[in-house]
Amino acid sequence: MSIDEVIRLLQEIKDLGESGKETVSKAKSTAKKAKSVAKKVKRAPSAYNKYMKMKLAQLKKKHPRKKHAAVFKQAAKSWKRSPERKRSLK
């Protein structure tokens, strides 16, 4: 449902009078949610996110039977001494 449709519905409900107050408040909250969803833009992944995605894939390939938590810890430790981290700190 587009924002224009929600606004049109709000106007129709207002025309109904007092009996539609609950419906008006629900429609208003729906309109606000629709606007906020439309405005959200995904941020680009950070250097850490990119590194961890790549490193986790490599480590999982090397150690398929290890638990995710253990592999993640290993990848996080390697981030501390990686050249990508040093570049991101500048």
MMTF fields as JSON, N, C-alpha, C and O atoms, coordinates in Angstrom:
{
  "mmtfVersion": "1.0.0",
  "mmtfProducer": "UNKNOWN",
  "numBonds": 359,
  "numAtoms": 360,
  "numGroups": 90,
  "numChains": 1,
  "numModels": 1,
  "chainsPerModel": [1],
  "groupsPerChain": [90],
  "chainIdList": ["A"],
  "bondAtomList": [4, 2, 8, 6, 12, 10, 16, 14, 20, 18, 24, 22, 28, 26, 32, 30, 36, 34, 40, 38, 44, 42, 48, 46, 52, 50, 56, 54, 60, 58, 64, 62, 68, 66, 72, 70, 76, 74, 80, 78, 84, 82, 88, 86, 92, 90, 96, 94, 100, 98, 104, 102, 108, 106, 112, 110, 116, 114, 120, 118, 124, 122, 128, 126, 132, 130, 136, 134, 140, 138, 144, 142, 148, 146, 152, 150, 156, 154, 160, 158, 164, 162, 168, 166, 172, 170, 176, 174, 180, 178, 184, 182, 188, 186, 192, 190, 196, 194, 200, 198, 204, 202, 208, 206, 212, 210, 216, 214, 220, 218, 224, 222, 228, 226, 232, 230, 236, 234, 240, 238, 244, 242, 248, 246, 252, 250, 256, 254, 260, 258, 264, 262, 268, 266, 272, 270, 276, 274, 280, 278, 284, 282, 288, 286, 292, 290, 296, 294, 300, 298, 304, 302, 308, 306, 312, 310, 316, 314, 320, 318, 324, 322, 328, 326, 332, 330, 336, 334, 340, 338, 344, 342, 348, 346, 352, 350, 356, 354],
  "bondOrderList": [1, 1, 1, 1, 1, 1, 1, 1, 1, 1, 1, 1, 1, 1, 1, 1, 1, 1, 1, 1, 1, 1, 1, 1, 1, 1, 1, 1, 1, 1, 1, 1, 1, 1, 1, 1, 1, 1, 1, 1, 1, 1, 1, 1, 1, 1, 1, 1, 1, 1, 1, 1, 1, 1, 1, 1, 1, 1, 1, 1, 1, 1, 1, 1, 1, 1, 1, 1, 1, 1, 1, 1, 1, 1, 1, 1, 1, 1, 1, 1, 1, 1, 1, 1, 1, 1, 1, 1, 1],
  "groupList": [{"groupName": "MET", "atomNameList": ["N", "CA", "C", "O"], "elementList": ["N", "C", "C", "O"], "formalChargeList": [0, 0, 0, 0], "bondAtomList": [1, 0, 2, 1, 3, 2], "bondOrderList": [1, 1, 2], "singleLetterCode": "M", "chemCompType": "L-PEPTIDE LINKING"}, {"groupName": "SER", "atomNameList": ["N", "CA", "C", "O"], "elementList": ["N", "C", "C", "O"], "formalChargeList": [0, 0, 0, 0], "bondAtomList": [1, 0, 2, 1, 3, 2], "bondOrderList": [1, 1, 2], "singleLetterCode": "S", "chemCompType": "L-PEPTIDE LINKING"}, {"groupName": "ILE", "atomNameList": ["N", "CA", "C", "O"], "elementList": ["N", "C", "C", "O"], "formalChargeList": [0, 0, 0, 0], "bondAtomList": [1, 0, 2, 1, 3, 2], "bondOrderList": [1, 1, 2], "singleLetterCode": "I", "chemCompType": "L-PEPTIDE LINKING"}, {"groupName": "ASP", "atomNameList": ["N", "CA", "C", "O"], "elementList": ["N", "C", "C", "O"], "formalChargeList": [0, 0, 0, 0], "bondAtomList": [1, 0, 2, 1, 3, 2], "bondOrderList": [1, 1, 2], "singleLetterCode": "D", "chemCompType": "L-PEPTIDE LINKING"}, {"groupName": "GLU", "atomNameList": ["N", "CA", "C", "O"], "elementList": ["N", "C", "C", "O"], "formalChargeList": [0, 0, 0, 0], "bondAtomList": [1, 0, 2, 1, 3, 2], "bondOrderList": [1, 1, 2], "singleLetterCode": "E", "chemCompType": "L-PEPTIDE LINKING"}, {"groupName": "VAL", "atomNameList": ["N", "CA", "C", "O"], "elementList": ["N", "C", "C", "O"], "formalChargeList": [0, 0, 0, 0], "bondAtomList": [1, 0, 2, 1, 3, 2], "bondOrderList": [1, 1, 2], "singleLetterCode": "V", "chemCompType": "L-PEPTIDE LINKING"}, {"groupName": "ARG", "atomNameList": ["N", "CA", "C", "O"], "elementList": ["N", "C", "C", "O"], "formalChargeList": [0, 0, 0, 0], "bondAtomList": [1, 0, 2, 1, 3, 2], "bondOrderList": [1, 1, 2], "singleLetterCode": "R", "chemCompType": "L-PEPTIDE LINKING"}, {"groupName": "LEU", "atomNameList": ["N", "CA", "C", "O"], "elementList": ["N", "C", "C", "O"], "formalChargeList": [0, 0, 0, 0], "bondAtomList": [1, 0, 2, 1, 3, 2], "bondOrderList": [1, 1, 2], "singleLetterCode": "L", "chemCompType": "L-PEPTIDE LINKING"}, {"groupName": "GLN", "atomNameList": ["N", "CA", "C", "O"], "elementList": ["N", "C", "C", "O"], "formalChargeList": [0, 0, 0, 0], "bondAtomList": [1, 0, 2, 1, 3, 2], "bondOrderList": [1, 1, 2], "singleLetterCode": "Q", "chemCompType": "L-PEPTIDE LINKING"}, {"groupName": "LYS", "atomNameList": ["N", "CA", "C", "O"], "elementList": ["N", "C", "C", "O"], "formalChargeList": [0, 0, 0, 0], "bondAtomList": [1, 0, 2, 1, 3, 2], "bondOrderList": [1, 1, 2], "singleLetterCode": "K", "chemCompType": "L-PEPTIDE LINKING"}, {"groupName": "GLY", "atomNameList": ["N", "CA", "C", "O"], "elementList": ["N", "C", "C", "O"], "formalChargeList": [0, 0, 0, 0], "bondAtomList": [1, 0, 2, 1, 3, 2], "bondOrderList": [1, 1, 2], "singleLetterCode": "G", "chemCompType": "PEPTIDE LINKING"}, {"groupName": "THR", "atomNameList": ["N", "CA", "C", "O"], "elementList": ["N", "C", "C", "O"], "formalChargeList": [0, 0, 0, 0], "bondAtomList": [1, 0, 2, 1, 3, 2], "bondOrderList": [1, 1, 2], "singleLetterCode": "T", "chemCompType": "L-PEPTIDE LINKING"}, {"groupName": "ALA", "atomNameList": ["N", "CA", "C", "O"], "elementList": ["N", "C", "C", "O"], "formalChargeList": [0, 0, 0, 0], "bondAtomList": [1, 0, 2, 1, 3, 2], "bondOrderList": [1, 1, 2], "singleLetterCode": "A", "chemCompType": "L-PEPTIDE LINKING"}, {"groupName": "PRO", "atomNameList": ["N", "CA", "C", "O"], "elementList": ["N", "C", "C", "O"], "formalChargeList": [0, 0, 0, 0], "bondAtomList": [1, 0, 2, 1, 3, 2], "bondOrderList": [1, 1, 2], "singleLetterCode": "P", "chemCompType": "L-PEPTIDE LINKING"}, {"groupName": "TYR", "atomNameList": ["N", "CA", "C", "O"], "elementList": ["N", "C", "C", "O"], "formalChargeList": [0, 0, 0, 0], "bondAtomList": [1, 0, 2, 1, 3, 2], "bondOrderList": [1, 1, 2], "singleLetterCode": "Y", "chemCompType": "L-PEPTIDE LINKING"}, {"groupName": "ASN", "atomNameList": ["N", "CA", "C", "O"], "elementList": ["N", "C", "C", "O"], "formalChargeList": [0, 0, 0, 0], "bondAtomList": [1, 0, 2, 1, 3, 2], "bondOrderList": [1, 1, 2], "singleLetterCode": "N", "chemCompType": "L-PEPTIDE LINKING"}, {"groupName": "HIS", "atomNameList": ["N", "CA", "C", "O"], "elementList": ["N", "C", "C", "O"], "formalChargeList": [0, 0, 0, 0], "bondAtomList": [1, 0, 2, 1, 3, 2], "bondOrderList": [1, 1, 2], "singleLetterCode": "H", "chemCompType": "L-PEPTIDE LINKING"}, {"groupName": "PHE", "atomNameList": ["N", "CA", "C", "O"], "elementList": ["N", "C", "C", "O"], "formalChargeList": [0, 0, 0, 0], "bondAtomList": [1, 0, 2, 1, 3, 2], "bondOrderList": [1, 1, 2], "singleLetterCode": "F", "chemCompType": "L-PEPTIDE LINKING"}, {"groupName": "TRP", "atomNameList": ["N", "CA", "C", "O"], "elementList": ["N", "C", "C", "O"], "formalChargeList": [0, 0, 0, 0], "bondAtomList": [1, 0, 2, 1, 3, 2], "bondOrderList": [1, 1, 2], "singleLetterCode": "W", "chemCompType": "L-PEPTIDE LINKING"}],
  "groupTypeList": [0, 1, 2, 3, 4, 5, 2, 6, 7, 7, 8, 4, 2, 9, 3, 7, 10, 4, 1, 10, 9, 4, 11, 5, 1, 9, 12, 9, 1, 11, 12, 9, 9, 12, 9, 1, 5, 12, 9, 9, 5, 9, 6, 12, 13, 1, 12, 14, 15, 9, 14, 0, 9, 0, 9, 7, 12, 8, 7, 9, 9, 9, 16, 13, 6, 9, 9, 16, 12, 12, 5, 17, 9, 8, 12, 12, 9, 1, 18, 9, 6, 1, 13, 4, 6, 9, 6, 1, 7, 9],
  "groupIdList": [1, 2, 3, 4, 5, 6, 7, 8, 9, 10, 11, 12, 13, 14, 15, 16, 17, 18, 19, 20, 21, 22, 23, 24, 25, 26, 27, 28, 29, 30, 31, 32, 33, 34, 35, 36, 37, 38, 39, 40, 41, 42, 43, 44, 45, 46, 47, 48, 49, 50, 51, 52, 53, 54, 55, 56, 57, 58, 59, 60, 61, 62, 63, 64, 65, 66, 67, 68, 69, 70, 71, 72, 73, 74, 75, 76, 77, 78, 79, 80, 81, 82, 83, 84, 85, 86, 87, 88, 89, 90],
  "secStructList": [7, 7, 2, 2, 2, 2, 2, 2, 2, 2, 2, 2, 2, 2, 2, 2, 7, 4, 4, 4, 2, 2, 2, 2, 2, 2, 2, 2, 2, 2, 2, 2, 2, 2, 2, 2, 2, 2, 2, 7, 7, 7, 7, 7, 7, 7, 2, 2, 2, 2, 2, 2, 2, 2, 2, 2, 2, 2, 2, 2, 2, 2, 7, 6, 6, 1, 7, 2, 2, 2, 2, 2, 2, 2, 2, 2, 2, 2, 2, 2, 6, 7, 2, 2, 2, 2, 2, 2, 2, 7],
  "xCoordList": [0.85, 0.0, 0.906, 1.825, 0.648, 1.482, 1.039, -0.041, 1.875, 1.582, 0.365, -0.459, 0.262, -0.877, -2.197, -3.19, -2.213, -3.421, -3.791, -4.965, -2.774, -3.027, -3.611, -4.557, -3.043, -3.55, -4.998, -5.823, -5.303, -6.659, -7.626, -8.732, -7.202, -8.035, -8.25, -9.345, -7.221, -7.363, -8.428, -9.252, -8.389, -9.36, -10.78, -11.705, -10.95, -12.281, -12.771, -13.95, -11.863, -12.241, -12.61, -13.557, -11.88, -12.215, -13.613, -14.347, -13.979, -15.301, -16.41, -17.548, -16.1, -17.098, -17.52, -18.647, -16.642, -16.984, -16.336, -15.298, -16.966, -16.422, -16.279, -15.403, -17.101, -17.085, -15.793, -15.472, -15.071, -13.867, -12.566, -11.506, -12.616, -11.403, -10.339, -9.161, -10.742, -9.777, -9.143, -7.935, -9.941, -9.446, -8.485, -7.495, -8.78, -7.913, -6.539, -5.517, -6.511, -5.226, -4.426, -3.207, -5.1, -4.406, -3.866, -2.748, -4.646, -4.208, -3.039, -2.131, -3.052, -1.946, -0.653, 0.402, -0.732, 0.468, 0.979, 2.189, 0.079, 0.475, 1.159, 2.138, 0.66, 1.259, 2.654, 3.569, 2.829, 4.139, 5.141, 6.283, 4.709, 5.589, 5.983, 7.134, 5.032, 5.309, 6.342, 7.226, 6.233, 7.198, 8.587, 9.572, 8.679, 9.989, 10.657, 11.876, 9.872, 10.433, 10.946, 11.983, 10.226, 10.624, 11.914, 12.681, 12.172, 13.338, 14.613, 15.704, 14.518, 15.695, 16.565, 16.083, 17.845, 18.818, 19.883, 20.37, 20.244, 21.25, 22.623, 22.993, 23.383, 24.742, 25.667, 25.383, 26.778, 27.789, 28.489, 28.658, 28.896, 29.585, 30.943, 31.63, 31.311, 32.592, 33.723, 33.487, 34.949, 36.121, 36.101, 36.464, 35.673, 35.582, 34.567, 34.837, 33.404, 32.369, 32.848, 32.632, 33.494, 34.006, 35.061, 35.05, 35.977, 37.058, 36.5, 36.907, 35.56, 35.011, 34.249, 34.321, 33.537, 32.805, 33.776, 33.558, 34.859, 35.852, 36.588, 36.763, 37.017, 37.816, 36.982, 37.482, 35.73, 34.876, 34.682, 34.694, 34.507, 34.339, 35.596, 35.51, 36.762, 38.029, 38.202, 38.539, 37.97, 38.17, 37.163, 37.51, 35.937, 34.933, 35.261, 34.953, 35.881, 36.286, 37.42, 37.439, 38.367, 39.504, 39.082, 39.567, 38.169, 37.752, 36.235, 35.553, 35.699, 34.24, 33.55, 32.36, 34.271, 33.636, 33.704, 33.06, 34.459, 34.547, 33.236, 32.53, 32.931, 31.727, 31.927, 33.049, 30.809, 30.851, 31.525, 32.297, 31.243, 31.803, 33.328, 34.001, 33.869, 35.328, 35.957, 37.002, 35.325, 35.835, 35.751, 36.658, 34.674, 34.492, 35.561, 36.099, 35.867, 36.905, 38.254, 39.01, 38.539, 39.798, 39.867, 40.909, 38.785, 38.748, 38.887, 39.566, 38.245, 38.327, 39.746, 40.213, 40.435, 41.83, 42.704, 43.596, 42.451, 43.27, 43.01, 43.869, 41.814, 41.504, 42.451, 42.836, 42.818, 43.662, 45.007, 45.553, 45.528, 46.848, 46.785, 47.809, 45.602, 45.453, 45.791, 45.606, 46.276, 46.583, 45.317, 45.383, 44.174, 42.922, 42.518, 41.989, 42.771, 42.451, 43.298, 42.797, 44.573, 45.475, 45.07, 45.203, 44.57, 44.115, 42.825, 42.608, 41.973, 40.694, 40.865, 40.0, 41.96, 42.193, 42.714, 42.646, 43.22, 43.809, 42.783, 43.124],
  "yCoordList": [-1.158, 0.0, 1.235, 1.338, 2.143, 3.332, 4.386, 4.292, 5.37, 6.448, 7.248, 7.664, 7.456, 8.199, 7.486, 8.135, 6.174, 5.409, 5.529, 5.66, 5.482, 5.584, 6.952, 7.06, 7.997, 9.347, 9.478, 10.1, 8.895, 8.93, 8.22, 8.702, 7.075, 6.343, 7.142, 7.132, 7.826, 8.662, 9.738, 9.999, 10.338, 11.394, 10.829, 11.456, 9.669, 9.046, 8.721, 8.891, 8.256, 7.896, 9.148, 9.128, 10.228, 11.482, 11.932, 12.458, 11.729, 12.128, 11.318, 11.781, 10.13, 9.295, 9.887, 9.668, 10.622, 11.253, 10.57, 9.92, 10.725, 10.258, 8.741, 8.252, 7.991, 6.532, 5.919, 4.771, 6.669, 6.114, 6.53, 6.425, 7.01, 7.49, 6.402, 6.647, 5.224, 4.124, 3.763, 3.541, 3.708, 3.374, 4.444, 4.138, 5.693, 6.8, 6.644, 6.799, 6.339, 6.211, 5.037, 5.131, 3.936, 2.79, 3.147, 2.768, 3.868, 4.26, 5.227, 5.162, 6.126, 7.065, 6.335, 6.645, 5.372, 4.626, 3.813, 3.674, 3.283, 2.55, 3.482, 3.097, 4.691, 5.669, 6.05, 6.173, 6.238, 6.582, 5.457, 5.709, 4.229, 3.079, 2.988, 2.692, 3.241, 3.176, 4.229, 3.961, 5.42, 6.481, 6.114, 6.309, 5.584, 5.258, 4.123, 4.122, 3.167, 2.061, 2.574, 2.124, 3.51, 4.048, 4.861, 4.907, 5.503, 6.356, 5.582, 6.071, 4.407, 3.664, 3.253, 2.726, 3.506, 3.129, 2.3, 2.662, 1.192, 0.321, 0.947, 1.469, 0.891, 1.416, 0.411, -0.786, 0.921, 0.053, -0.699, -0.152, -1.94, -2.695, -2.071, -1.551, -2.135, -1.579, -2.512, -3.617, -2.051, -2.872, -4.15, -5.222, -4.03, -5.192, -6.199, -7.4, -5.714, -6.611, -7.364, -8.569, -6.648, -7.28, -8.328, -9.432, -7.964, -8.871, -10.134, -11.246, -9.951, -11.105, -12.032, -13.251, -11.488, -12.318, -13.187, -14.384, -12.545, -13.266, -14.304, -15.451, -13.881, -14.762, -15.939, -17.062, -15.697, -16.787, -17.842, -19.041, -17.396, -18.345, -19.188, -20.398, -18.555, -19.286, -20.298, -21.457, -19.854, -20.732, -21.882, -22.999, -21.619, -22.69, -23.728, -24.911, -23.272, -24.199, -25.099, -26.299, -24.498, -25.25, -26.184, -27.311, -25.705, -26.451, -26.613, -25.937, -27.499, -27.618, -28.157, -27.915, -28.872, -29.482, -28.593, -28.896, -27.524, -26.629, -25.863, -25.587, -25.531, -24.754, -23.324, -22.826, -22.682, -21.309, -20.358, -19.488, -20.517, -19.627, -19.704, -18.68, -20.906, -21.074, -20.454, -19.808, -20.651, -20.08, -18.561, -17.873, -18.039, -16.592, -15.966, -14.907, -16.61, -16.108, -16.056, -15.095, -17.099, -17.163, -16.031, -15.393, -15.788, -14.722, -13.349, -12.47, -13.168, -11.887, -11.62, -10.481, -12.658, -12.486, -12.093, -11.255, -12.691, -12.379, -10.959, -10.366, -10.406, -9.022, -8.032, -7.019, -8.334, -7.417, -7.16, -6.06, -8.168, -8.003, -7.918, -8.031, -7.724, -7.691, -6.31, -5.302, -6.256, -4.957, -4.15, -2.922, -4.803, -4.099, -3.245, -2.145, -3.758, -3.018, -1.761, -0.682, -1.903, -0.764, 0.326, 1.515, -0.088, 0.887, 1.573, 2.752, 0.819, 1.399, 2.365, 3.213, 2.258, 3.146, 4.518, 5.471, 4.616, 5.899, 6.933, 8.051],
  "zCoordList": [0.0, 0.0, 0.0, 0.813, -0.893, -0.993, 0.016, 0.6, 0.206, 1.142, 0.68, 1.494, -0.619, -1.157, -0.855, -0.525, -0.966, -0.676, 0.797, 1.144, 1.659, 3.1, 3.427, 4.207, 2.827, 3.064, 2.583, 3.253, 1.426, 0.899, 1.847, 2.092, 2.376, 3.322, 4.602, 5.165, 5.06, 6.255, 6.046, 6.922, 4.894, 4.579, 4.561, 5.079, 3.978, 3.94, 5.341, 5.654, 6.175, 7.545, 8.329, 9.115, 8.128, 8.805, 8.434, 9.272, 7.193, 6.714, 7.394, 7.466, 7.888, 8.561, 9.905, 10.35, 10.543, 11.815, 12.991, 12.863, 14.148, 15.417, 15.492, 16.205, 14.79, 14.904, 14.36, 14.665, 13.571, 12.959, 13.622, 13.003, 14.893, 15.557, 15.711, 15.454, 16.122, 16.291, 14.956, 14.874, 13.94, 12.616, 12.114, 11.448, 12.434, 12.024, 12.671, 12.003, 13.957, 14.644, 14.084, 13.943, 13.765, 13.162, 11.787, 11.437, 11.015, 9.675, 9.746, 8.918, 10.729, 10.89, 11.228, 10.675, 12.13, 12.498, 11.309, 11.13, 10.507, 9.31, 8.321, 7.682, 8.191, 7.278, 7.747, 6.932, 9.057, 9.597, 9.343, 8.96, 9.555, 9.322, 7.856, 7.534, 6.972, 5.536, 5.145, 4.332, 5.72, 5.428, 5.932, 5.221, 7.152, 7.715, 6.947, 6.774, 6.492, 5.709, 4.373, 3.887, 3.783, 2.491, 2.594, 1.632, 3.736, 3.901, 4.227, 3.934, 4.816, 5.257, 4.079, 3.077, 4.225, 3.209, 3.892, 4.963, 3.277, 3.851, 3.737, 2.686, 4.831, 4.806, 4.145, 4.1, 3.632, 3.04, 4.172, 5.262, 3.928, 4.981, 5.303, 4.424, 6.579, 7.015, 6.598, 6.11, 6.797, 6.481, 7.316, 6.831, 8.579, 9.465, 8.94, 8.912, 8.525, 7.999, 6.765, 6.637, 5.868, 4.653, 4.983, 4.438, 5.889, 6.269, 6.921, 6.586, 7.861, 8.576, 7.634, 7.784, 6.688, 5.736, 4.934, 4.744, 4.469, 3.668, 4.524, 4.111, 5.729, 6.589, 7.105, 7.181, 7.456, 7.925, 6.835, 7.113, 5.616, 4.509, 4.339, 4.128, 4.429, 4.292, 5.421, 5.181, 6.644, 7.789, 7.817, 8.201, 7.417, 7.399, 6.327, 6.474, 5.263, 4.213, 4.717, 4.445, 5.459, 5.998, 7.127, 7.224, 7.986, 9.171, 9.192, 9.963, 8.356, 8.248, 9.504, 9.703, 10.338, 11.514, 12.758, 13.763, 12.709, 13.857, 14.027, 13.057, 15.267, 15.551, 15.065, 14.974, 14.758, 14.248, 15.247, 14.845, 16.527, 17.55, 17.569, 17.686, 17.454, 17.469, 16.222, 16.301, 15.093, 13.843, 13.891, 13.422, 14.452, 14.541, 15.446, 15.124, 16.566, 17.463, 16.757, 16.898, 16.001, 15.265, 14.231, 14.078, 13.541, 12.542, 13.201, 12.672, 14.351, 15.059, 15.543, 15.495, 16.007, 16.428, 15.247, 15.38, 14.104, 12.939, 12.432, 11.779, 12.735, 12.336, 13.029, 12.444, 14.275, 15.039, 14.359, 14.446, 13.692, 13.067, 11.535, 10.861, 11.003, 9.55, 8.981, 9.663, 7.764, 7.137, 6.828, 6.762, 6.639, 6.383, 7.587, 7.426, 8.789, 10.012, 10.09, 10.406, 9.805, 9.887, 8.9, 9.19, 7.725, 6.729, 7.175, 6.897, 7.869, 8.287, 9.444, 9.668, 10.185, 11.331, 10.915, 11.691, 9.724, 9.27, 8.985, 8.599]
}
